[in-house]
Amino acid sequence: MGGNLGGPIRRNKLFFFYNVEQFQQKLAGALVTGRVPTEAERQGDFSQTVNPDGTRPTIFLPGSQASGTPVQIADRIIPRSDHAARPGPDERVSAAEQPAA
């Protein structure tokens, strides 16, 4: 559901346009669940991660699926990059955006 409205403010010089859209999907009996990653998962260690059915998920190296040849990580631990392991604040992020120590 949605609509739009537009028209001239000043002839052949200035116009306005407004658009709004709303999407709502209702499925009878559908239940959507989510989960918060554990501290180990935040660090890249998915060795203890299991799916709701008890199976282990397949973990791919981030970014490798876009190439068309996804790289599976055998031990379910994503290696840290040199950038992530470097101590100290990232020089590209302002001091206001840095996490509190």
C-alpha positions as CSV (number, residue, x, y, z in Angstrom):
1,M,0.0,0.0,0.0
2,G,1.3,3.5,-0.7
3,G,0.9,6.6,-2.7
4,N,2.7,9.6,-4.1
5,L,2.0,13.3,-4.7
6,G,3.8,15.8,-6.8
7,G,3.4,19.0,-8.6
8,P,4.9,22.4,-9.5
9,I,5.7,25.0,-6.9
10,R,7.1,27.5,-9.4
11,R,6.2,26.9,-13.1
12,N,9.0,25.1,-14.9
13,K,11.5,25.9,-12.1
14,L,10.6,24.2,-8.8
15,F,8.7,21.0,-8.1
16,F,7.8,18.9,-5.1
17,F,7.3,15.2,-4.9
18,Y,6.3,13.0,-2.0
19,N,6.2,9.2,-1.9
20,V,5.2,6.7,0.8
21,E,5.1,2.9,0.8
22,Q,4.2,0.4,3.4
23,F,4.6,-3.4,3.2
24,Q,3.1,-5.7,5.7
25,Q,3.0,-9.4,5.4
26,K,0.9,-11.6,7.6
27,L,1.4,-15.3,7.6
28,A,-0.8,-17.5,9.7
29,G,1.2,-19.6,12.0
30,A,4.6,-18.2,10.9
31,L,7.1,-17.6,13.7
32,V,10.2,-15.6,13.1
33,T,13.0,-16.1,15.6
34,G,16.5,-14.6,16.0
35,R,19.4,-14.9,18.2
36,V,22.2,-12.8,19.7
37,P,25.8,-14.0,18.8
38,T,27.8,-15.2,21.7
39,E,31.1,-13.5,22.7
40,A,33.1,-16.3,21.0
41,E,31.1,-15.8,17.8
42,R,31.7,-12.1,17.9
43,Q,35.4,-12.9,18.0
44,G,35.1,-15.2,14.9
45,D,35.0,-18.5,16.8
46,F,32.0,-20.6,15.6
47,S,33.4,-23.9,16.8
48,Q,30.6,-24.3,19.4
49,T,27.8,-23.0,17.2
50,V,24.9,-25.3,16.4
51,N,21.7,-24.9,14.4
52,P,18.3,-25.3,16.2
53,D,18.2,-28.9,14.9
54,G,21.5,-29.7,16.5
55,T,23.6,-29.8,13.2
56,R,26.7,-27.7,12.8
57,P,26.4,-24.8,10.3
58,T,28.7,-24.4,7.3
59,I,30.8,-21.3,7.8
60,F,32.3,-19.6,4.8
61,L,35.1,-17.0,4.7
62,P,33.4,-13.6,4.7
63,G,33.3,-12.2,1.1
64,S,34.2,-15.4,-0.6
65,Q,30.6,-16.2,-1.6
66,A,30.4,-13.1,-3.8
67,S,33.3,-14.4,-6.0
68,G,31.2,-17.5,-6.9
69,T,33.7,-19.9,-5.3
70,P,32.9,-19.8,-1.6
71,V,35.7,-20.8,0.7
72,Q,34.5,-23.1,3.6
73,I,36.3,-22.7,6.9
74,A,37.1,-26.2,8.2
75,D,37.6,-25.5,11.9
76,R,34.8,-22.9,12.1
77,I,37.2,-20.2,13.3
78,I,37.4,-17.1,11.1
79,P,41.0,-15.9,11.0
80,R,41.5,-12.3,12.2
81,S,42.9,-9.8,9.7
82,D,46.0,-7.8,10.6
83,H,43.8,-4.7,10.8
84,A,41.5,-6.4,13.4
85,A,44.5,-7.6,15.5
86,R,46.2,-4.2,15.5
87,P,46.0,-2.5,18.9
88,G,44.8,1.1,19.3
89,P,42.0,3.1,17.8
90,D,41.4,3.2,14.0
91,E,42.7,6.4,12.7
92,R,39.8,6.6,10.2
93,V,37.2,6.8,13.0
94,S,36.7,10.0,14.9
95,A,37.3,10.0,18.7
96,A,33.6,10.4,19.3
97,E,32.8,7.2,17.5
98,Q,35.5,5.1,19.4
99,P,34.1,2.6,21.9
100,A,34.7,3.4,25.6
101,A,37.7,1.8,27.1
